[in-house]
Amino acid sequence: QKEVEQNSGPLSVPEGAIASLNCTYSDRGSQSFFWYRQYSGKSPELIMFIYSNGDKEDGRFTAQLNKASQYVSLLIRDSQPSDSATYLCAVNQGGSEKLVFGKGTKLTVNP
Amino acid sequence: SAVISQKPSRDICQRGTSLTIQCQVDSQVTMMFWYRQQPGQSLTLIATANQGSEATYESGFVIDKFPISRPNLTFSTLTVSNMSPEDSSIYLCSVNRGYGAEAFFGQGTRLTVV
C-alpha cells in the first residue's frame, strides 16, 4: 500500500511568520512530488512541484525534497491570511501516472 | 496546464437514483482520473479512464457502482449508481500530461444524496 503522510494539523501561524508543512511517503519508486492548495469548497490547485533532491523556490514558497529520507516539505514565508487553506502533498506512484495524496494539513494564518 | 470543465457543479439527488458527471478537457489526454473527496478528507482515486479500453478501478470501487465512459481523448463521464447518503461527496475529474507530471482538476461536483 503506497502511503503519503502529512502533519495532521491544524496549523496556525501569525501573519508574516513562516509556515512549515511536512510530508513523508512510502514508495521509493516515486519520482515526482507536488504540493496543492485547496480552499474550502474549491478544487485543488497546484502551487509547487519538485523532482530533484534539494530546495526549489518560487516566490514565497520553497519546496524541499530528501529522497533518502522519503521526505518532502513546503515552507511558506511571510504567511498571509490568504494562505489559509488545506495543503495537500501528492506523490506519483512509481511506475504509473497515478498520484497518491496525503490527508492534507489545514493552515490558518491569523492577522 | 489544462482547462477542465466539469458538470454539474452540484446536485441534490434522491437515494436509489443515479447521477452522471461529465468532464471535458480543452486538449487531448491519454488518461483521465476520477477522484472522490469525502467531507473533511483527502482525495481518493476511484478509477483511471483510458480512451478505447475499460476503466481501471482502485480497490474498493467497482464498475457496477461507478461506471465510466471515455468515448474520446477529451471527454469522460462518471456515473454514481444507486446512490445512498454515503455517496455524498465531492467528485473530481483530473488529467495530467504524462508520467510524473502534475495533475489538474476540474471544478468538482458536490453531490448530496438525501
Interface residues (C-beta under 8 A of the other chain):
Chain A: Q31 S32 F34 G41 K42 S43 P44 E45 L46 F49 Y51 L88 A90 N92 S96 E97 K98 L99 V100 F101 G102 K103 G104
Chain B: M31 F33 Q41 S42 L43 L45 T48 L92 N96 G98 Y99 G100 A101 E102 A103 F104 F105 G106 Q107 G108 R110
